[in-house]
Amino acid sequence: MKALRFTAWKTKPSLQEVERPSPAPGEVLLKVAGAGACHSDVAVYDQFDESTVGPQLAPAYTLGHETAGWIEEVGEGVLGLTKGDAYLVYGPIGCGHCAACSRGQDTYCENAAQTPFLASGLGKDGGMAEYMTVPARNLIPLGDADPVAAAPLADAGLTPYHAIKLALDKLQGGGKTALVIGLGGLGQIAVQVLKATTAATVIATDMKPEAMELAGRRGAVTVSGGDAQAERIRELTGGRGVDAVFDFVGLTPTIQLAQKVVAKQGRITVVGIAGGPVQWDFYSNPYEAELTNTYWGTIEELHELAALYRDGHIEVDVTRFSLDHALEAYEHLEKGTLLGRAVVVPHPDAPAAATDAVREQVAMGV
């Protein structure tokens, strides 16, 4: 079968022929419907090396930690799963027996330093292939929902959902406001999750007019960048500031913007991994305002998010690429030319695939 493999540090992945895997006890073989391309993948093959990350991410393996597909085969001991049913894959894989893993919070596994990999697609063969094996525990049912469009929910959806859920106490009741900074794939989903789960006024900002227009159609009040950006946001809150800010960029200027507009006793959650440093001290920030970050989410939260998706509360903006053109998906990702997420579709019979036609449209800037 074909698979997009990460083979060496500081080296772009390559499409290779590999043996189709077989499920071990407790696993299933998944026929991949779609695999999302993520900026984390770019960091793995373009920025990291053995001196900056642990051995869990060392090559070689198949990329793809945002995956959905259909049950093809079940391993020994797996019960209750039917061939052909569609599932979303919870990517993180911890030790399975520490307190964090018992809560379904594999991202914070207490034994992560001793595990052989971090997740499917991050150290373990992932979904940028025709087939992949997955622990049965890590499957989230999709019912009749489109698994191709659902694939990015595994990270681009779960990450903002987790951040928002942790901040819900700041958004309870009337008159609350939330700010979404950065309206790429994660930010667009964040706007929808906030609208579906809170009564807060959602303010959104980005440098791309088309991203702001899309967020506006989803119910956000949009604010353009520029010198008066912070003042305009504070005006929308009646001067009191924003109760919960979600920064999906993480650069120094975006975090500084969050600090300028957050309310007293508000919360700033930095979700973007740009790594921008900022100043935080007693005098330069509102009283009792929190500054924190988050990472991915729990398997229980992915079940909750998938339910919102199945019920039609969330739509995912995707551009589909055939597996043969997976490298082009990453090229568009690196250049920032996509609105939403790139999803690689390995099988031509995937629902509403039309992968080559869509790929050609994207390449022409449509």
KEKE-3310 file (N, C-alpha, C; in steps of 0.2 Angstrom, whole numbers, plus 5000, padded with zeros to 4 digits):
npx = (5004:5002:5010:5013:5028:5039:5055:5068:5076:5074:5070:5059:5044:5041:5032:5029:5030:5023:5021:5005:4997:4993:4981:4985:4981:4967:4967:4961:4960:4960:4952:4958:4949:4951:4964:4971:4982:4994:5001:5009:5015:5023:5033:5039:5045:5053:5058:5062:5075:5085:5091:5082:5069:5062:5065:5054:5048:5056:5062:5059:5042:5024:5016:5002:4991:4978:4964:4951:4941:4935:4930:4940:4945:4946:4956:4962:4951:4944:4928:4911:4912:4909:4913:4915:4909:4910:4923:4931:4948:4956:4971:4982:4992:4995:5003:4993:4990:4992:4987:4982:4980:4970:4960:4957:4966:4978:4987:4994:5001:5009:5020:5026:5039:5044:5037:5035:5031:5022:5009:4997:5003:5013:5026:5021:5015:5004:4989:4991:4990:4984:4979:4978:4983:4974:4972:4957:4951:4953:4944:4931:4914:4906:4894:4883:4889:4901:4916:4928:4928:4927:4939:4949:4944:4950:4961:4963:4950:4948:4958:4954:4942:4945:4952:4942:4932:4939:4938:4925:4919:4922:4913:4900:4883:4874:4879:4893:4909:4919:4935:4942:4958:4965:4960:4961:4960:4958:4954:4942:4934:4934:4926:4913:4911:4911:4899:4890:4890:4890:4882:4889:4895:4904:4919:4930:4946:4958:4971:4967:4955:4945:4944:4939:4927:4921:4920:4912:4900:4897:4892:4901:4907:4917:4934:4945:4963:4976:4980:4970:4965:4964:4957:4945:4940:4939:4929:4918:4915:4910:4920:4925:4932:4938:4931:4936:4949:4956:4970:4975:4987:4999:5010:5021:5015:5001:4998:5001:4991:4980:4983:4980:4967:4960:4948:4947:4950:4948:4953:4966:4970:4983:4984:4990:5006:5017:5026:5029:5037:5032:5029:5024:5018:5014:5010:5007:4996:4979:4970:4970:4969:4970:4984:4987:4991:4986:4985:4981:4968:4956:4950:4937:4932:4933:4924:4912:4914:4913:4900:4893:4897:4891:4878:4876:4881:4893:4904:4917:4930:4937:4950:4952:4964:4972:4980:4992:4995:4999:5010:5009:4998:5005:5013:5005:5000:5012:5014:5003:4991:4979:4962:4956:4957:4969:4965:4970:4965:4965:4958:4949:4935:4930:4918:4911:4923:4931:4945:4956:4950:4947:4960:4966:4959:4962:4976:4975:4972:4958)
npy = (4994:5012:5025:5040:5044:5049:5050:5055:5067:5085:5083:5082:5073:5057:5049:5032:5014:5002:4988:4982:4984:4973:4970:4970:4961:4968:4979:4987:4986:5000:5007:5020:5035:5049:5060:5072:5086:5094:5108:5103:5092:5098:5104:5093:5087:5097:5106:5100:5089:5076:5082:5091:5085:5071:5053:5047:5053:5051:5047:5031:5034:5033:5048:5058:5062:5066:5058:5048:5034:5018:5003:4989:4977:4967:4965:4951:4949:4960:4967:4970:4979:4984:4979:4991:5002:5019:5028:5040:5044:5044:5052:5052:5041:5034:5027:5019:5015:5024:5037:5049:5043:5034:5043:5045:5055:5055:5063:5069:5059:5050:5043:5046:5048:5036:5029:5022:5030:5045:5047:5041:5043:5052:5047:5034:5024:5033:5040:5044:5036:5021:5011:5009:5004:5004:5006:4999:5005:5019:5023:5033:5034:5039:5038:5041:5052:5062:5055:5060:5074:5074:5071:5081:5085:5077:5083:5097:5101:5095:5101:5116:5113:5107:5118:5128:5121:5121:5134:5137:5141:5155:5160:5158:5162:5178:5191:5189:5188:5182:5180:5176:5174:5173:5164:5152:5134:5129:5140:5143:5132:5134:5146:5141:5131:5139:5146:5136:5130:5140:5156:5167:5182:5181:5187:5189:5189:5192:5192:5190:5194:5185:5175:5181:5185:5173:5168:5178:5175:5164:5169:5177:5192:5202:5209:5220:5220:5231:5248:5252:5241:5234:5244:5244:5231:5231:5241:5234:5226:5234:5241:5234:5223:5207:5191:5178:5174:5166:5162:5157:5158:5162:5171:5184:5197:5193:5188:5199:5207:5200:5202:5215:5216:5208:5204:5209:5196:5188:5176:5170:5159:5152:5144:5142:5137:5145:5151:5163:5174:5184:5198:5195:5202:5209:5222:5224:5218:5214:5212:5196:5190:5176:5167:5155:5139:5126:5108:5098:5086:5076:5059:5057:5070:5071:5062:5070:5081:5075:5071:5084:5087:5076:5080:5091:5104:5108:5112:5107:5115:5110:5105:5094:5082:5070:5055:5053:5066:5071:5078:5090:5095:5098:5108:5118:5120:5125:5137:5144:5145:5140:5140:5134:5116:5105:5089:5073:5061:5044:5034:5032:5030:5037:5046:5059:5062:5067:5071:5075:5085:5095:5098:5103:5115:5122:5123:5133:5143:5145)
npz = (5000:4998:5007:5016:5022:5035:5035:5039:5049:5047:5034:5020:5020:5011:4998:4999:4995:5006:5017:5020:5036:5049:5061:5079:5094:5102:5093:5078:5060:5050:5036:5028:5027:5027:5031:5040:5037:5047:5055:5065:5060:5050:5059:5064:5053:5048:5058:5070:5078:5084:5095:5100:5103:5111:5109:5105:5094:5084:5067:5057:5051:5047:5043:5050:5061:5062:5059:5051:5047:5040:5048:5044:5047:5062:5077:5088:5102:5101:5101:5096:5086:5069:5052:5040:5047:5051:5059:5070:5074:5090:5093:5102:5112:5127:5141:5146:5159:5169:5180:5173:5160:5163:5164:5151:5147:5138:5133:5143:5149:5162:5161:5149:5145:5144:5135:5118:5108:5104:5098:5086:5071:5076:5079:5079:5066:5056:5049:5035:5024:5015:5024:5042:5058:5074:5091:5098:5108:5105:5096:5089:5087:5071:5065:5052:5047:5037:5035:5030:5030:5044:5049:5053:5065:5075:5080:5076:5079:5092:5100:5101:5107:5119:5125:5126:5134:5146:5150:5152:5164:5165:5156:5159:5161:5157:5146:5144:5135:5122:5114:5099:5092:5077:5064:5057:5053:5066:5073:5067:5070:5083:5085:5081:5091:5102:5100:5100:5113:5122:5128:5125:5118:5103:5098:5085:5077:5063:5051:5038:5026:5021:5030:5041:5036:5034:5048:5052:5046:5053:5065:5073:5079:5070:5070:5063:5061:5066:5071:5080:5085:5098:5106:5099:5101:5115:5116:5111:5122:5131:5138:5148:5146:5139:5143:5141:5132:5117:5110:5095:5088:5095:5094:5100:5097:5096:5109:5117:5112:5118:5131:5132:5131:5139:5153:5170:5181:5170:5157:5148:5135:5128:5113:5101:5094:5091:5100:5105:5117:5131:5143:5159:5173:5190:5188:5175:5170:5171:5187:5194:5182:5171:5163:5152:5145:5133:5128:5115:5119:5128:5127:5130:5128:5114:5110:5114:5106:5093:5094:5093:5080:5073:5075:5068:5072:5070:5056:5046:5037:5023:5012:4999:4995:4984:4989:4981:4979:4991:4996:4991:4998:5010:5006:5003:5015:5022:5015:5019:5011:5012:5017:5031:5033:5026:5019:5016:5005:5004:4996:4981:4982:4993:5002:4992:4987:4975:4973:4965:4957:4966:4971:4960:4959:4971:4968:4958:4965:4968)
capx = (5000:5005:5010:5018:5033:5044:5061:5074:5076:5075:5069:5052:5041:5040:5027:5032:5026:5025:5017:4999:4998:4988:4979:4987:4976:4965:4967:4958:4963:4956:4953:4958:4944:4954:4970:4972:4989:4994:5007:5014:5019:5029:5038:5042:5050:5056:5061:5065:5080:5086:5093:5076:5063:5063:5066:5047:5046:5062:5059:5054:5035:5019:5013:4995:4988:4971:4962:4945:4940:4930:4933:4941:4947:4947:4961:4959:4948:4940:4921:4906:4914:4907:4916:4912:4907:4915:4926:4936:4953:4959:4978:4987:4992:4999:5005:4987:4988:4993:4980:4980:4978:4964:4955:4957:4970:4984:4992:4997:5003:5014:5025:5027:5046:5046:5033:5039:5029:5017:5002:4996:5006:5018:5030:5018:5012:4997:4984:4993:4991:4978:4976:4982:4980:4972:4969:4950:4949:4954:4939:4925:4909:4904:4888:4882:4893:4906:4922:4933:4927:4928:4946:4953:4942:4954:4966:4960:4944:4948:4962:4950:4936:4948:4953:4936:4929:4943:4937:4918:4917:4922:4908:4894:4879:4873:4884:4900:4912:4925:4939:4946:4963:4968:4954:4963:4956:4957:4950:4935:4930:4933:4920:4907:4910:4908:4892:4886:4890:4889:4878:4894:4896:4910:4923:4935:4950:4963:4973:4964:4948:4941:4944:4935:4920:4918:4919:4906:4894:4896:4890:4906:4908:4924:4937:4951:4969:4978:4982:4965:4962:4963:4952:4939:4938:4937:4923:4913:4914:4908:4926:4927:4937:4935:4931:4940:4953:4959:4975:4977:4993:5004:5016:5022:5010:4995:4998:5001:4984:4976:4984:4977:4959:4957:4945:4949:4948:4947:4957:4970:4973:4987:4984:4995:5013:5022:5031:5031:5038:5029:5030:5018:5019:5009:5008:5006:4991:4973:4970:4967:4968:4975:4987:4989:4991:4983:4988:4976:4962:4955:4946:4930:4930:4933:4917:4908:4915:4910:4892:4891:4898:4885:4871:4876:4882:4900:4906:4924:4932:4942:4952:4954:4970:4973:4987:4997:4997:4999:5015:5006:4994:5009:5016:5000:5000:5018:5013:4997:4987:4973:4957:4953:4962:4970:4964:4972:4960:4969:4954:4945:4928:4928:4912:4912:4930:4933:4951:4960:4947:4948:4967:4967:4956:4967:4982:4974:4970:4951)
capy = (5000:5018:5029:5046:5043:5054:5046:5058:5074:5090:5080:5082:5066:5055:5043:5025:5008:4998:4982:4983:4981:4968:4972:4966:4960:4974:4984:4987:4989:5005:5009:5027:5039:5055:5061:5079:5089:5098:5111:5099:5088:5102:5105:5087:5085:5103:5110:5096:5084:5072:5086:5095:5082:5064:5048:5045:5056:5049:5043:5033:5032:5036:5054:5058:5061:5068:5052:5045:5029:5013:4997:4984:4971:4968:4960:4947:4952:4966:4965:4976:4984:4981:4981:4996:5008:5025:5031:5045:5041:5048:5050:5051:5035:5034:5020:5015:5013:5029:5041:5053:5039:5031:5048:5047:5061:5052:5069:5070:5052:5051:5039:5048:5048:5029:5026:5021:5035:5049:5046:5038:5049:5055:5041:5027:5024:5036:5040:5046:5029:5018:5008:5010:5000:5009:5003:4999:5010:5025:5025:5038:5033:5045:5036:5043:5059:5061:5054:5064:5081:5074:5069:5086:5085:5073:5088:5104:5102:5093:5106:5121:5111:5106:5124:5131:5118:5122:5141:5138:5145:5162:5161:5156:5168:5183:5197:5187:5189:5177:5182:5171:5177:5168:5161:5146:5129:5129:5146:5143:5128:5137:5150:5137:5127:5144:5147:5130:5128:5146:5161:5172:5186:5179:5192:5186:5194:5189:5197:5188:5196:5180:5171:5185:5185:5166:5168:5182:5171:5159:5172:5181:5199:5203:5215:5220:5222:5238:5252:5253:5234:5233:5248:5242:5225:5234:5244:5229:5223:5240:5244:5230:5218:5200:5186:5172:5175:5160:5164:5151:5160:5161:5175:5189:5202:5191:5187:5205:5209:5197:5205:5222:5216:5203:5208:5207:5189:5184:5170:5170:5153:5152:5137:5142:5135:5149:5151:5170:5176:5190:5200:5194:5204:5211:5229:5225:5214:5215:5208:5190:5187:5170:5166:5148:5136:5119:5104:5093:5085:5070:5055:5059:5077:5070:5059:5075:5085:5071:5072:5090:5086:5072:5083:5097:5110:5110:5110:5108:5118:5105:5105:5087:5080:5063:5052:5055:5073:5073:5083:5097:5097:5101:5114:5123:5122:5129:5143:5147:5147:5136:5142:5128:5111:5100:5082:5068:5055:5039:5030:5036:5029:5040:5050:5066:5064:5072:5074:5079:5091:5100:5099:5108:5122:5125:5125:5139:5149:5145)
capz = (5000:4998:5013:5016:5027:5038:5035:5042:5052:5042:5027:5018:5019:5004:4997:4998:4995:5012:5018:5023:5042:5052:5068:5084:5099:5104:5088:5072:5054:5048:5029:5030:5023:5027:5036:5040:5037:5052:5056:5070:5056:5047:5064:5065:5048:5046:5063:5075:5077:5090:5101:5102:5105:5113:5104:5103:5087:5079:5061:5052:5052:5043:5046:5050:5067:5062:5054:5051:5042:5041:5050:5039:5051:5069:5080:5093:5108:5099:5101:5095:5080:5063:5046:5036:5050:5051:5066:5071:5078:5095:5091:5108:5115:5133:5144:5147:5166:5174:5182:5167:5155:5165:5163:5144:5145:5136:5131:5149:5152:5167:5159:5142:5143:5143:5129:5112:5103:5107:5095:5079:5066:5079:5082:5077:5059:5056:5044:5028:5021:5013:5030:5048:5064:5079:5097:5098:5113:5102:5090:5091:5081:5067:5062:5045:5046:5032:5039:5027:5033:5051:5051:5057:5072:5079:5083:5075:5083:5099:5103:5103:5111:5126:5128:5128:5140:5153:5151:5152:5170:5163:5151:5161:5162:5152:5146:5143:5129:5121:5109:5095:5089:5072:5061:5052:5054:5073:5075:5064:5074:5090:5084:5081:5097:5107:5098:5101:5120:5127:5126:5125:5112:5101:5094:5081:5073:5059:5046:5032:5026:5019:5036:5045:5033:5036:5055:5053:5044:5059:5071:5076:5078:5068:5071:5059:5064:5065:5078:5085:5086:5105:5108:5096:5105:5122:5115:5111:5129:5136:5141:5154:5143:5137:5149:5139:5126:5114:5105:5091:5084:5100:5093:5105:5096:5098:5116:5119:5111:5123:5138:5132:5131:5144:5158:5177:5183:5164:5156:5142:5134:5122:5110:5095:5096:5088:5105:5107:5124:5133:5150:5164:5180:5194:5186:5168:5168:5175:5193:5194:5175:5171:5157:5152:5138:5133:5123:5113:5123:5131:5123:5132:5125:5107:5110:5115:5100:5088:5094:5090:5073:5070:5076:5063:5075:5068:5050:5045:5031:5021:5005:4999:4991:4984:4992:4977:4980:4999:4997:4989:5004:5015:5003:5004:5023:5024:5012:5022:5006:5012:5022:5034:5034:5020:5021:5011:5004:5000:4992:4977:4983:4999:5001:4990:4986:4969:4976:4960:4954:4971:4971:4955:4961:4976:4965:4954:4970:4969)
cpx = (5004:5005:5015:5022:5038:5050:5067:5073:5078:5075:5062:5050:5041:5035:5030:5027:5028:5020:5010:4999:4992:4987:4982:4981:4974:4965:4962:4962:4958:4957:4952:4953:4948:4959:4971:4980:4989:5001:5012:5018:5025:5034:5042:5047:5055:5061:5065:5071:5081:5088:5087:5070:5066:5063:5059:5045:5052:5059:5062:5047:5031:5016:5005:4992:4980:4967:4955:4945:4935:4934:4934:4942:4948:4952:4958:4957:4944:4932:4917:4907:4912:4911:4912:4910:4912:4917:4931:4942:4956:4966:4982:4986:4997:5001:4999:4985:4990:4987:4978:4977:4971:4958:4954:4961:4977:4989:4996:5000:5009:5020:5027:5034:5048:5042:5036:5037:5024:5010:5003:4998:5011:5022:5028:5015:5005:4993:4985:4995:4984:4975:4981:4979:4979:4970:4961:4947:4949:4949:4933:4920:4907:4897:4888:4886:4899:4913:4928:4933:4929:4935:4950:4950:4946:4960:4964:4954:4944:4953:4958:4945:4939:4949:4947:4932:4932:4941:4930:4916:4918:4917:4901:4890:4878:4879:4891:4902:4918:4928:4943:4951:4966:4962:4956:4958:4954:4952:4943:4931:4929:4926:4913:4906:4908:4901:4887:4885:4890:4884:4883:4894:4903:4913:4929:4939:4956:4965:4970:4957:4943:4939:4939:4928:4917:4916:4912:4899:4892:4894:4895:4905:4915:4927:4944:4957:4971:4979:4976:4961:4960:4957:4945:4936:4935:4930:4917:4911:4912:4914:4928:4932:4934:4936:4935:4943:4956:4963:4977:4983:4999:5010:5016:5016:5003:4993:4997:4994:4979:4977:4981:4970:4956:4954:4949:4946:4946:4953:4960:4972:4977:4987:4989:5002:5018:5028:5033:5032:5034:5030:5023:5020:5013:5006:5005:5000:4985:4973:4967:4966:4973:4978:4990:4989:4988:4986:4983:4970:4961:4950:4939:4928:4930:4926:4912:4908:4912:4902:4890:4892:4892:4879:4871:4878:4889:4901:4913:4926:4938:4943:4955:4960:4970:4979:4993:5000:4997:5004:5013:5002:4999:5012:5011:4999:5006:5017:5007:4992:4980:4968:4954:4959:4963:4969:4966:4967:4963:4965:4949:4937:4926:4923:4914:4919:4932:4940:4955:4957:4948:4955:4968:4965:4960:4973:4981:4972:4962:4949)
cpy = (5006:5022:5035:5045:5048:5049:5048:5065:5079:5088:5080:5074:5064:5049:5037:5019:5004:4993:4984:4980:4977:4970:4967:4965:4967:4980:4982:4989:4994:5007:5016:5031:5046:5056:5069:5081:5094:5102:5108:5095:5092:5103:5099:5086:5091:5106:5106:5092:5081:5076:5091:5092:5075:5059:5046:5048:5055:5045:5036:5030:5036:5042:5053:5057:5064:5063:5050:5040:5024:5007:4992:4977:4972:4963:4956:4951:4958:4964:4971:4981:4980:4983:4986:5002:5013:5027:5036:5042:5046:5047:5049:5044:5035:5027:5016:5014:5018:5033:5045:5048:5036:5036:5049:5053:5058:5057:5070:5064:5053:5047:5040:5047:5040:5025:5026:5027:5039:5048:5043:5044:5053:5050:5034:5029:5027:5035:5042:5040:5026:5014:5010:5006:5005:5005:5004:5004:5017:5027:5028:5037:5039:5044:5038:5049:5057:5061:5058:5071:5080:5073:5075:5087:5082:5078:5095:5106:5100:5098:5112:5119:5110:5113:5128:5128:5120:5130:5142:5142:5152:5164:5160:5162:5172:5188:5195:5187:5184:5180:5177:5175:5171:5163:5156:5140:5128:5134:5146:5138:5130:5142:5146:5133:5133:5145:5142:5128:5134:5151:5168:5176:5184:5184:5188:5191:5189:5194:5195:5190:5190:5175:5175:5185:5178:5166:5173:5179:5166:5162:5176:5188:5200:5209:5215:5222:5229:5242:5252:5246:5233:5237:5246:5236:5227:5237:5239:5225:5228:5242:5239:5224:5211:5195:5180:5174:5168:5162:5158:5153:5159:5166:5181:5194:5200:5190:5194:5208:5206:5200:5212:5222:5212:5207:5206:5200:5185:5179:5171:5163:5153:5145:5137:5141:5139:5151:5158:5172:5183:5191:5198:5196:5207:5217:5229:5221:5215:5210:5202:5187:5181:5170:5159:5145:5129:5115:5098:5092:5078:5066:5056:5065:5075:5066:5065:5080:5081:5071:5078:5090:5082:5076:5090:5104:5113:5108:5112:5110:5114:5106:5098:5086:5072:5061:5054:5062:5076:5078:5090:5100:5101:5107:5120:5125:5126:5136:5147:5149:5144:5140:5136:5123:5107:5093:5078:5062:5050:5035:5034:5035:5032:5045:5057:5067:5069:5075:5078:5085:5097:5102:5104:5115:5125:5128:5132:5145:5150:5144)
cpz = (5000:5005:5013:5023:5029:5039:5038:5044:5047:5035:5026:5018:5012:5004:4995:4998:5002:5013:5022:5030:5044:5059:5073:5089:5102:5099:5082:5066:5051:5040:5030:5025:5022:5032:5035:5040:5042:5053:5061:5065:5052:5052:5065:5060:5046:5051:5068:5073:5084:5096:5104:5105:5107:5107:5102:5096:5082:5073:5061:5054:5047:5046:5047:5057:5068:5057:5056:5046:5044:5043:5044:5042:5058:5072:5085:5099:5107:5098:5099:5090:5073:5057:5042:5040:5051:5058:5065:5075:5083:5094:5097:5111:5121:5135:5145:5154:5171:5176:5176:5162:5157:5165:5156:5142:5144:5134:5137:5153:5157:5166:5152:5140:5142:5137:5123:5107:5107:5105:5089:5075:5070:5083:5080:5070:5060:5050:5037:5024:5019:5019:5036:5053:5070:5085:5097:5102:5110:5097:5093:5085:5078:5064:5054:5043:5041:5036:5036:5030:5041:5053:5055:5064:5077:5083:5082:5078:5090:5103:5105:5108:5118:5129:5130:5134:5146:5155:5152:5159:5169:5159:5153:5163:5156:5152:5145:5136:5128:5115:5106:5091:5084:5070:5055:5054:5061:5075:5073:5068:5081:5090:5085:5088:5103:5106:5100:5109:5125:5124:5125:5118:5109:5096:5091:5077:5069:5054:5039:5031:5025:5025:5041:5042:5035:5043:5056:5051:5049:5065:5075:5074:5076:5069:5067:5063:5063:5072:5083:5087:5093:5108:5105:5100:5112:5122:5115:5117:5134:5140:5147:5152:5142:5142:5147:5132:5124:5109:5101:5086:5089:5098:5098:5103:5098:5105:5119:5118:5116:5129:5138:5133:5136:5150:5165:5178:5176:5163:5149:5141:5127:5119:5104:5098:5093:5093:5106:5114:5125:5140:5153:5171:5184:5191:5179:5166:5173:5181:5192:5187:5174:5164:5157:5145:5139:5128:5122:5117:5125:5126:5124:5128:5117:5106:5110:5108:5094:5088:5092:5083:5070:5070:5072:5066:5073:5061:5049:5038:5029:5014:5004:4993:4990:4987:4988:4977:4987:5000:4996:4995:5009:5012:5004:5011:5025:5021:5015:5016:5006:5018:5025:5034:5027:5023:5015:5011:5000:4995:4988:4978:4990:4997:4998:4989:4981:4971:4971:4958:4960:4972:4966:4956:4966:4973:4961:4959:4971:4976)
residu = (MET:LYS:ALA:LEU:ARG:PHE:THR:ALA:TRP:LYS:THR:LYS:PRO:SER:LEU:GLN:GLU:VAL:GLU:ARG:PRO:SER:PRO:ALA:PRO:GLY:GLU:VAL:LEU:LEU:LYS:VAL:ALA:GLY:ALA:GLY:ALA:CYS:HIS:SER:ASP:VAL:ALA:VAL:TYR:ASP:GLN:PHE:ASP:GLU:SER:THR:VAL:GLY:PRO:GLN:LEU:ALA:PRO:ALA:TYR:THR:LEU:GLY:HIS:GLU:THR:ALA:GLY:TRP:ILE:GLU:GLU:VAL:GLY:GLU:GLY:VAL:LEU:GLY:LEU:THR:LYS:GLY:ASP:ALA:TYR:LEU:VAL:TYR:GLY:PRO:ILE:GLY:CYS:GLY:HIS:CYS:ALA:ALA:CYS:SER:ARG:GLY:GLN:ASP:THR:TYR:CYS:GLU:ASN:ALA:ALA:GLN:THR:PRO:PHE:LEU:ALA:SER:GLY:LEU:GLY:LYS:ASP:GLY:GLY:MET:ALA:GLU:TYR:MET:THR:VAL:PRO:ALA:ARG:ASN:LEU:ILE:PRO:LEU:GLY:ASP:ALA:ASP:PRO:VAL:ALA:ALA:ALA:PRO:LEU:ALA:ASP:ALA:GLY:LEU:THR:PRO:TYR:HIS:ALA:ILE:LYS:LEU:ALA:LEU:ASP:LYS:LEU:GLN:GLY:GLY:GLY:LYS:THR:ALA:LEU:VAL:ILE:GLY:LEU:GLY:GLY:LEU:GLY:GLN:ILE:ALA:VAL:GLN:VAL:LEU:LYS:ALA:THR:THR:ALA:ALA:THR:VAL:ILE:ALA:THR:ASP:MET:LYS:PRO:GLU:ALA:MET:GLU:LEU:ALA:GLY:ARG:ARG:GLY:ALA:VAL:THR:VAL:SER:GLY:GLY:ASP:ALA:GLN:ALA:GLU:ARG:ILE:ARG:GLU:LEU:THR:GLY:GLY:ARG:GLY:VAL:ASP:ALA:VAL:PHE:ASP:PHE:VAL:GLY:LEU:THR:PRO:THR:ILE:GLN:LEU:ALA:GLN:LYS:VAL:VAL:ALA:LYS:GLN:GLY:ARG:ILE:THR:VAL:VAL:GLY:ILE:ALA:GLY:GLY:PRO:VAL:GLN:TRP:ASP:PHE:TYR:SER:ASN:PRO:TYR:GLU:ALA:GLU:LEU:THR:ASN:THR:TYR:TRP:GLY:THR:ILE:GLU:GLU:LEU:HIS:GLU:LEU:ALA:ALA:LEU:TYR:ARG:ASP:GLY:HIS:ILE:GLU:VAL:ASP:VAL:THR:ARG:PHE:SER:LEU:ASP:HIS:ALA:LEU:GLU:ALA:TYR:GLU:HIS:LEU:GLU:LYS:GLY:THR:LEU:LEU:GLY:ARG:ALA:VAL:VAL:VAL:PRO:HIS:PRO:ASP:ALA:PRO:ALA:ALA:ALA:THR:ASP:ALA:VAL:ARG:GLU:GLN:VAL:ALA:MET:GLY:VAL)
# end
